[in-house]
């Protein structure tokens, strides 16, 4: 029997601290749209622990979609949707063509995406969140960030160099710049939470 599940070691380390933040800041109902779900390990961990909400995983890569589907089959939950293909750089996201989803989405979660993607992906994420989220909807980001133009730890600086060696368009983003582009999409920065391994949780709220 084929097993398409992929494994990301960081998931085991960060899922509990992330869940603690999500349980506090996410709306109590509605669908949580996960952008760049990757292996799918976060999706199957969070969904059953966020009862009262539904979880919609997405990714741009077909291998990741296969892994997410395999994880859902391995660890089923009645509040998780099958994964869908979604490219944040599209002017209209695939999920926007499904009124069932867009009417229910109350939050967007993106973990470890904007630094392992071109800056255009961050811009696309903010634009999509601005279009889709309802008033008071939540956008949650997790990952390493620079603050005031400086890395917060030597390990993040080394990680940044490694990312840029793989793709010059990748790299650890400046938090203030991310907040600025979010503001342009009517997304108000609400809170930044320090996380293990020099990562941050960054929470935005959609204004009117």
TINULUM-767383 format. One record per residue (C-alpha): residue in one letter; chain; x, y, z. Coordinates in pm, 1 decimal. Each point is the difference from the previous one (the first is absolute). Example, Ala and Ser with C-alpha at 12.3 -4.5 7.8 and 13.67 -1.06 7.14 Angstrom:
# residues 2
+----+----+----------+----------+----------+
: aa : ch :       px :       py :       pz :
+----+----+----------+----------+----------+
:  A :  A :   1230.0 :   -450.0 :    780.0 :
:  S :  A :    137.0 :    344.0 :    -66.0 :
+----+----+----------+----------+----------+
This chain:
# residues 208
+----+----+----------+----------+----------+
: aa : ch :       px :       py :       pz :
+----+----+----------+----------+----------+
:  X :  A :      0.0 :      0.0 :      0.0 :
:  X :  A :    139.7 :    339.5 :    -99.6 :
:  X :  A :     33.6 :    263.6 :    270.3 :
:  X :  A :     26.9 :    355.3 :   -135.0 :
:  X :  A :     46.3 :    154.3 :    342.6 :
:  X :  A :    293.8 :    238.0 :     31.0 :
:  X :  A :    160.4 :     96.1 :    330.1 :
:  X :  A :    136.1 :    335.7 :    118.2 :
:  X :  A :    195.6 :    -33.4 :    327.5 :
:  X :  A :    -70.5 :    363.1 :     93.9 :
:  X :  A :   -371.3 :    -78.8 :     18.5 :
:  X :  A :     49.2 :   -221.5 :    302.4 :
:  X :  A :    187.4 :    279.2 :    175.8 :
:  X :  A :   -223.1 :    296.6 :    -77.4 :
:  X :  A :   -354.3 :   -137.6 :    -15.6 :
:  X :  A :    -76.9 :     22.4 :    372.6 :
:  X :  A :    115.8 :    364.1 :     41.6 :
:  X :  A :   -183.7 :     98.8 :   -319.1 :
:  X :  A :   -317.5 :   -175.8 :    113.5 :
:  X :  A :     11.0 :    189.0 :    328.6 :
:  X :  A :     -5.0 :    330.9 :   -189.1 :
:  X :  A :   -264.3 :   -114.1 :   -249.3 :
:  X :  A :   -235.1 :   -111.9 :    276.2 :
:  X :  A :     20.9 :    348.8 :    147.0 :
:  X :  A :    -27.3 :    217.5 :   -310.7 :
:  X :  A :   -211.3 :   -186.6 :   -257.2 :
:  X :  A :   -374.2 :     67.3 :    -33.0 :
:  X :  A :   -202.3 :   -269.7 :    174.5 :
:  X :  A :   -191.4 :    -97.1 :   -315.1 :
:  X :  A :     42.2 :     -7.2 :   -376.1 :
:  X :  A :    257.6 :   -145.2 :   -236.8 :
:  X :  A :    372.8 :     50.0 :     51.2 :
:  X :  A :    176.9 :     25.0 :   -335.8 :
:  X :  A :    355.8 :   -131.7 :     24.3 :
:  X :  A :    236.3 :    134.9 :   -264.6 :
:  X :  A :    298.1 :   -216.2 :   -103.9 :
:  X :  A :    -91.4 :   -298.2 :    215.5 :
:  X :  A :    313.4 :   -187.8 :   -106.2 :
:  X :  A :     10.5 :   -354.9 :    128.6 :
:  X :  A :   -346.1 :     24.9 :    160.2 :
:  X :  A :    126.9 :    -85.6 :    347.8 :
:  X :  A :   -113.0 :    331.7 :    145.7 :
:  X :  A :   -345.2 :    -37.7 :   -154.0 :
:  X :  A :    -72.8 :   -340.2 :    152.5 :
:  X :  A :    140.1 :    110.7 :    336.9 :
:  X :  A :   -187.2 :    330.2 :     24.3 :
:  X :  A :   -339.0 :    -95.6 :   -145.0 :
:  X :  A :   -120.5 :   -240.7 :    272.8 :
:  X :  A :    132.2 :    233.9 :    268.9 :
:  X :  A :   -189.5 :    298.4 :   -138.3 :
:  X :  A :   -349.6 :   -142.1 :     24.7 :
:  X :  A :   -280.9 :    230.5 :   -101.8 :
:  X :  A :    200.7 :    106.5 :   -303.8 :
:  X :  A :     78.4 :   -163.6 :   -333.9 :
:  X :  A :    350.9 :    -20.3 :   -145.6 :
:  X :  A :     69.5 :     44.4 :   -371.8 :
:  X :  A :    358.8 :    -92.2 :   -102.7 :
:  X :  A :    150.1 :    126.9 :   -325.7 :
:  X :  A :    328.6 :     -8.9 :   -186.9 :
:  X :  A :    150.3 :     90.4 :   -336.5 :
:  X :  A :    191.9 :   -328.0 :    -39.7 :
:  X :  A :   -167.1 :   -323.7 :   -107.0 :
:  X :  A :    239.1 :   -213.3 :    206.8 :
:  X :  A :   -103.5 :    198.1 :    306.8 :
:  X :  A :   -368.3 :    -44.2 :    -83.8 :
:  X :  A :     58.3 :   -375.6 :    -21.7 :
:  X :  A :    175.7 :      5.7 :    338.0 :
:  X :  A :   -281.0 :    200.6 :    159.2 :
:  X :  A :   -259.3 :   -244.2 :   -136.6 :
:  X :  A :    202.2 :   -293.5 :    131.2 :
:  X :  A :     26.4 :    156.7 :    345.8 :
:  X :  A :   -375.1 :     64.9 :      8.1 :
:  X :  A :    -60.0 :   -364.3 :    -88.5 :
:  X :  A :    246.5 :   -109.7 :    269.1 :
:  X :  A :   -138.5 :    238.1 :    267.0 :
:  X :  A :   -359.5 :     80.2 :   -100.1 :
:  X :  A :   -197.6 :    279.1 :    161.3 :
:  X :  A :   -359.7 :     95.0 :    -71.5 :
:  X :  A :     83.4 :    372.7 :    -20.1 :
:  X :  A :    275.0 :     -6.0 :   -263.8 :
:  X :  A :    -64.1 :     48.6 :   -371.5 :
:  X :  A :    193.4 :   -175.2 :   -277.5 :
:  X :  A :    291.2 :    222.0 :   -113.0 :
:  X :  A :    -33.1 :    232.4 :   -296.9 :
:  X :  A :    254.5 :    150.0 :   -239.2 :
:  X :  A :     58.0 :    368.9 :     73.6 :
:  X :  A :    258.2 :    248.2 :   -125.6 :
:  X :  A :      8.2 :    318.3 :    210.3 :
:  X :  A :    142.8 :    191.1 :   -296.9 :
:  X :  A :   -318.7 :    -52.6 :   -202.2 :
:  X :  A :   -209.7 :    314.9 :    -26.4 :
:  X :  A :   -304.1 :   -207.3 :     91.3 :
:  X :  A :     64.4 :   -297.7 :    225.9 :
:  X :  A :   -151.2 :   -337.6 :    -84.8 :
:  X :  A :   -186.8 :      2.4 :    330.3 :
:  X :  A :   -176.2 :    322.6 :   -102.0 :
:  X :  A :   -180.3 :   -193.9 :   -272.4 :
:  X :  A :   -168.4 :   -212.8 :    266.6 :
:  X :  A :   -260.6 :    217.4 :    171.0 :
:  X :  A :    -48.9 :   -273.0 :    259.1 :
:  X :  A :    354.5 :     57.7 :    123.0 :
:  X :  A :     25.7 :    376.7 :    -26.4 :
:  X :  A :   -323.9 :     48.4 :    191.5 :
:  X :  A :    136.1 :   -207.9 :    288.3 :
:  X :  A :    366.8 :    109.6 :     20.6 :
:  X :  A :     64.7 :    192.5 :    321.5 :
:  X :  A :    379.6 :    -33.7 :     18.3 :
:  X :  A :    307.8 :    -73.3 :   -210.3 :
:  X :  A :    305.9 :   -180.6 :    136.6 :
:  X :  A :    337.6 :     -1.8 :   -176.9 :
:  X :  A :    289.2 :   -180.5 :    168.3 :
:  X :  A :    356.7 :     22.2 :   -132.2 :
:  X :  A :    -99.4 :    124.5 :   -344.6 :
:  X :  A :     97.9 :    359.1 :    -74.7 :
:  X :  A :    374.6 :    -53.9 :     49.1 :
:  X :  A :     10.2 :   -314.2 :   -217.5 :
:  X :  A :   -164.8 :    179.0 :   -291.8 :
:  X :  A :     51.1 :    316.6 :   -204.5 :
:  X :  A :   -109.5 :    331.2 :    153.3 :
:  X :  A :   -288.4 :     -8.3 :   -249.1 :
:  X :  A :   -146.4 :   -286.9 :    203.8 :
:  X :  A :    -18.3 :    221.4 :    308.3 :
:  X :  A :   -166.2 :    273.6 :   -204.4 :
:  X :  A :   -244.0 :   -254.4 :   -143.5 :
:  X :  A :    -76.4 :   -138.3 :    344.5 :
:  X :  A :    -84.1 :    345.3 :    133.6 :
:  X :  A :   -211.5 :     87.5 :   -303.7 :
:  X :  A :   -195.1 :   -325.4 :     27.1 :
:  X :  A :    -53.1 :     39.7 :    372.5 :
:  X :  A :   -122.8 :    352.8 :    -60.0 :
:  X :  A :   -255.3 :   -128.2 :   -253.4 :
:  X :  A :   -118.3 :   -310.8 :    181.5 :
:  X :  A :      0.6 :     68.0 :    372.3 :
:  X :  A :   -313.3 :    145.4 :    158.7 :
:  X :  A :     11.1 :    291.7 :    240.4 :
:  X :  A :    198.8 :   -109.2 :    308.9 :
:  X :  A :    132.8 :   -303.2 :   -188.2 :
:  X :  A :    347.7 :   -116.2 :    101.7 :
:  X :  A :    319.6 :    -49.9 :   -200.8 :
:  X :  A :    264.3 :   -200.8 :    186.7 :
:  X :  A :    363.1 :    -25.0 :   -113.1 :
:  X :  A :    275.7 :   -211.0 :    153.5 :
:  X :  A :    369.7 :    -11.1 :    -74.6 :
:  X :  A :    328.4 :    189.0 :     37.3 :
:  X :  A :      0.3 :    376.5 :    -53.5 :
:  X :  A :    249.1 :    282.6 :      8.2 :
:  X :  A :    -91.6 :    288.7 :    229.0 :
:  X :  A :    111.6 :    354.9 :    -70.5 :
:  X :  A :    198.8 :   -140.6 :   -289.8 :
:  X :  A :    205.0 :   -231.0 :    223.5 :
:  X :  A :     -5.6 :   -373.9 :     53.6 :
:  X :  A :   -116.2 :   -100.9 :    345.9 :
:  X :  A :    255.8 :   -281.3 :     35.0 :
:  X :  A :    316.0 :   -125.8 :   -174.3 :
:  X :  A :   -187.0 :   -318.1 :    -94.0 :
:  X :  A :   -257.4 :    206.2 :   -189.5 :
:  X :  A :    276.5 :    185.4 :   -186.0 :
:  X :  A :    153.9 :   -332.6 :   -102.9 :
:  X :  A :   -341.5 :   -129.9 :   -101.8 :
:  X :  A :    -55.8 :    313.0 :   -209.6 :
:  X :  A :    330.6 :    -54.0 :   -181.4 :
:  X :  A :    -88.4 :   -362.7 :    -65.7 :
:  X :  A :   -339.7 :     93.8 :   -142.8 :
:  X :  A :    147.9 :    262.5 :   -231.0 :
:  X :  A :    262.3 :   -247.1 :   -120.6 :
:  X :  A :   -285.7 :   -226.0 :   -112.9 :
:  X :  A :   -200.0 :    282.4 :   -155.6 :
:  X :  A :     96.5 :    370.1 :      3.9 :
:  X :  A :   -370.5 :     91.8 :     23.1 :
:  X :  A :    -38.5 :   -183.2 :    330.5 :
:  X :  A :    104.8 :    128.4 :    340.6 :
:  X :  A :   -101.5 :     94.6 :    352.4 :
:  X :  A :   -234.5 :    297.9 :    -25.1 :
:  X :  A :     10.2 :    326.5 :    191.5 :
:  X :  A :   -295.5 :      5.6 :    239.6 :
:  X :  A :    -58.7 :    373.3 :    -40.6 :
:  X :  A :    -19.7 :    -37.6 :   -377.4 :
:  X :  A :   -248.0 :   -288.4 :     32.6 :
:  X :  A :   -214.6 :    210.5 :    234.6 :
:  X :  A :     12.3 :    288.9 :   -248.1 :
:  X :  A :   -125.1 :   -205.6 :   -294.7 :
:  X :  A :   -269.4 :   -155.8 :    220.9 :
:  X :  A :   -122.2 :    346.4 :     93.2 :
:  X :  A :    -43.2 :     80.8 :   -368.3 :
:  X :  A :   -254.1 :   -285.0 :    -15.7 :
:  X :  A :   -193.9 :    123.6 :    304.9 :
:  X :  A :    164.8 :   -260.2 :    224.7 :
:  X :  A :     85.6 :    148.2 :    339.7 :
:  X :  A :    299.3 :   -137.4 :    188.0 :
:  X :  A :   -134.1 :   -118.7 :    333.8 :
:  X :  A :    273.5 :   -191.6 :    176.2 :
:  X :  A :    341.6 :   -162.7 :    -30.9 :
:  X :  A :     78.3 :   -300.7 :    219.0 :
:  X :  A :    352.3 :   -133.3 :     57.8 :
:  X :  A :     20.2 :   -372.2 :    -76.2 :
:  X :  A :    262.8 :   -271.4 :     50.3 :
:  X :  A :    305.7 :    -21.9 :   -228.1 :
:  X :  A :      1.8 :    378.0 :    -69.5 :
:  X :  A :   -329.4 :     -4.8 :   -189.6 :
:  X :  A :   -296.3 :    235.0 :     31.5 :
:  X :  A :   -375.8 :    -25.8 :    -18.9 :
:  X :  A :   -138.6 :    312.0 :   -166.8 :
:  X :  A :   -372.8 :     66.8 :     22.0 :
:  X :  A :   -198.7 :    237.3 :   -222.3 :
:  X :  A :   -368.2 :     92.7 :     16.2 :
:  X :  A :   -210.9 :    110.8 :   -295.5 :
:  X :  A :   -154.8 :    339.7 :     48.7 :
:  X :  A :   -324.3 :    110.9 :   -164.6 :
+----+----+----------+----------+----------+
